[in-house]
Amino acid sequence: MGLSHLLLETPRDDARFARYSRDTATSPISPSAWNNETWGVYYYLLALHKLKSAGLLDAAVSAPTLAKLRLQLDWRRFVSQPDYKLINLPANYYGVAFSVARLRTLLGWEDEAQAGN
């Protein structure tokens, strides 16, 4: 979220913007090294969606990183299928799962049927 705010709040004509965008896209930190579960998945996807809405996603996140994130940031990690039961979580996490599915749909990573279930 922090990196997305940095890009979203820096004016595009500011000299720092190009550096921030380049540095974010080429960051050596692997997304697979970050242990994102439930709320972490949600906030990561929220940041990606904000970047996409601002037209900055492709400049801020490399295609290989996005491919990894698409596999990693998924509601199915904490909701079983086909019964849609939460895996060792209280019932209020259904809201997190639905929000993750919705954000994945807005990113073009899910079809509407998957997000609506």
C-alpha positions in Angstrom: 0.0 0.0 0.0 2.8 2.4 0.9 4.5 2.1 -2.5 1.2 2.6 -4.3 0.5 5.7 -2.3 4.0 7.0 -3.2 3.2 6.6 -6.9 -0.4 7.8 -6.7 0.4 10.9 -4.7 3.5 12.1 -6.6 2.7 14.4 -9.6 3.5 12.8 -12.9 5.6 15.8 -13.9 7.7 15.6 -10.7 11.2 14.3 -11.5 10.8 11.8 -8.6 7.9 10.1 -10.3 9.9 8.4 -13.0 12.4 7.2 -10.4 9.7 5.9 -8.1 8.0 4.0 -10.9 11.3 2.5 -12.2 12.4 1.6 -8.6 9.1 -0.1 -7.8 9.0 -2.1 -11.0 12.6 -3.3 -10.6 12.5 -3.9 -6.8 14.6 -6.9 -5.9 12.1 -8.0 -3.2 10.3 -11.0 -4.4 6.5 -11.1 -3.8 6.9 -14.8 -2.9 9.1 -13.7 0.1 6.2 -11.8 1.6 3.8 -13.9 3.6 0.4 -12.5 2.7 -2.6 -14.2 4.2 -6.2 -13.0 4.2 -6.0 -9.3 5.0 -2.5 -9.0 3.5 -3.9 -10.5 0.2 -6.7 -8.0 0.3 -4.5 -4.9 0.9 -2.0 -6.0 -1.8 -4.8 -6.4 -4.3 -6.3 -3.1 -3.3 -3.0 -1.4 -4.0 -2.7 -3.1 -7.4 -6.2 -2.1 -8.3 -5.6 1.5 -7.3 -2.5 1.5 -9.5 -4.5 0.0 -12.4 -7.2 2.6 -12.0 -4.6 5.3 -12.2 -3.1 3.7 -15.3 0.2 3.0 -13.4 0.1 -0.8 -12.9 2.1 -1.8 -16.0 4.8 0.8 -15.2 4.9 0.0 -11.5 4.9 -3.8 -11.5 6.7 -6.0 -14.0 4.8 -8.6 -16.0 6.7 -11.6 -14.4 5.9 -10.2 -10.9 2.2 -9.7 -11.8 2.1 -13.3 -13.0 3.4 -14.5 -9.7 1.0 -12.3 -7.8 -1.9 -13.6 -9.8 -1.2 -17.1 -8.5 -0.3 -16.1 -5.0 -3.0 -13.5 -4.1 -6.0 -15.7 -4.2 -9.1 -16.2 -2.0 -8.9 -20.0 -2.6 -5.9 -20.1 -0.2 -8.3 -19.7 2.7 -11.6 -20.9 1.3 -12.1 -24.5 0.4 -13.9 -25.6 -2.8 -16.4 -26.7 -3.8 -18.1 -26.1 -0.5 -16.8 -22.6 0.1 -16.0 -23.2 3.8 -13.4 -21.0 5.5 -10.2 -22.9 6.4 -9.6 -22.4 10.1 -11.0 -18.8 10.1 -14.0 -17.2 11.8 -17.1 -16.4 9.7 -16.3 -12.7 9.3 -13.5 -13.7 6.9 -16.1 -14.4 4.2 -16.1 -10.7 3.7 -12.3 -10.7 3.1 -12.6 -13.6 0.7 -15.4 -11.9 -1.3 -13.4 -8.6 -1.4 -10.4 -10.5 -2.7 -12.5 -12.2 -5.4 -14.0 -8.8 -6.3 -10.6 -7.1 -6.6 -9.2 -10.0 -8.7 -12.2 -9.5 -11.0 -11.5 -5.8 -11.3 -7.9 -6.7 -12.2 -9.1 -9.1 -14.9 -7.9 -12.1 -13.0 -11.3 -13.7 -12.4 -14.5 -13.9 -14.3 -17.7 -12.5 -12.7 -19.0 -16.0 -11.9 -16.0 -16.8 -9.7 -16.2 -13.4 -7.9 -19.9 -13.8 -7.3 -19.8 -17.2 -5.7 
